[in-house]
Amino acid sequence: MDTVSVRELRNNGGRVLQRVADGETLTVTMDGEPIAELRPVPGRGVPAATLLKRWRRLPPVNAQQLRADLDGVMDGSL
């Protein structure tokens, strides 16, 4: 985890926050001591109704064919 000082956060707040928006988690330090953590906000979940709509549109799965396909590409000794 990378660190930024309070001074850097104050002087370059937009750039620091863009790093967080890009997925980085940063520790904010004051006088070399960690005082806070900046991290991206977790993504929002998908409503259950949307998930059900998506699930209903999925093609059926042929379990035997899936197993045969997996056996064809995987090492059987595993």
Secondary structure, DSSP 8 states (H G I E B T S, - for coil): -EEEEHHHHHHTHHHHHHHHHTT--EEEEETTEEEEEE---------HHHHHHHHHHS----HHHHHHHHHHHS-TT-
